[in-house]
Structures are given as C-alpha cells and as structure tokens.
Amino acid sequence: MGKILAKQIVNVVDLDSDQIIVGEKKFSAPIICLKKDAVHDIVNYNGFIYWVIDSNILDQEGNFRLGVEDMKLTFQEFSGGWVPKTI
C-alpha cells in the first residue's frame, strides 16, 4: 500500500514545508515545543510560557515560566515553589 503524502490531504499540517495556518486554534492540553540539543523545552500552558527540563513536569527545580499574575507580567523560577525572578 502506498504512503499518503500530507499535501494530498486538505488542511493537514506537515513538518517538511513552510505553511501558514489561518483561523483560531484551541488546545485543551499543553502545547509542547521540543528543541533538539537544548536544555529546556518550551511549554505553553494555562496562561504561562514555561521553559522546562522535562515537558511532563512543569513544577520542577530549574524550570522557568513567564506569564501574567495579579495583572503584572512576571518571570518565575521553580525552587520549592514558583519564585519571582528579576530580569
């Protein structure tokens, strides 16, 4: 049986070509961006952008996050809990 190429399916997202995705997209789970040979992966979840060592554990020593808390932009590091950091 032959392989179906992504370009044969309308509106499919592939990994091999430049694409523009239009329209609103909603996700019910974290969006995880893995970067080859990087120390931290990027996770977008619950209003924060996280830089994490393990994308399955958001609250882990050495992780960072950026988001809005109490109407202020905050950058935090996880060290027994989320601690504000000065940029």
N, C-alpha and C positions, 0 to 999 in steps of 0.2 A: 504494500500500500504506500502511495506517495505521501510525502510530507506537505502539509498545507502551509504556505507562507503567510506571514502576518499581513502582508499587503493585499492578500486575497480576501480579507475579512474587513468589512467596513467598520471604521471607528476603533480598531484594535490598537493598543499601544505596544510598540516593539522596542527592542533595545539596540537596534542596529542602524537606525536612521534618525535624522533630525525631525521633530514633529512639533506642531503647535496644537495644544489641546484646548478647545474652547468650551465654554459653559461652566456652570458651578459644579464642583465635585464635593461630596460629603463623605467623610470616613468615620466609621464607628469604632475604629481601633487606631492605635498609634501609627503614624507614618514613619517608617524607618529608612534612613539613607545610609547605606554601608559604604565606606570608602576603603579601598584596598590599601593595605600597609599603613593605615592611620591608627593612632592610639584610641581616639574616640569616634564612635558613630554618632550620627545626628538623629534625634527622635523628636517629632512634633506631636505633642500630646497635651490635651487638657489646658490649652492656653499658654503653654511654655514650649520653648525650644530647648531641648536637652542635648548636652554633649556627654555621652555615656561610654563607659568601658565595655559593658555588656548590655546589649539592647533589650535584654529580658529583665534587667534590674535597673529601674530608674533611681531608687533611693539606695545608692551605693557610694561608699567612700571614694572620693576622687572624681565624682560626676559634677557637672555644672549645669545650670539652667538659666534662661533669660525669659522674663515674662512680666506681666503687669499684676501687681498685688497692691491692694489699697489705693488704686488709681495712680500708682507710681511704677515706672519701669525699674525692674530690679534684676540684678545679676547675683546668683547664689551658688555656693559650693556645698555639696553634701559632706558634712563632718559630724556624724551622730544625729544630724537633722539638717534642714536647709538653713544655711548661714549666709546673710548678705555679704557680698564682697565689693570692694571699691575698685572701679575700673581705672 
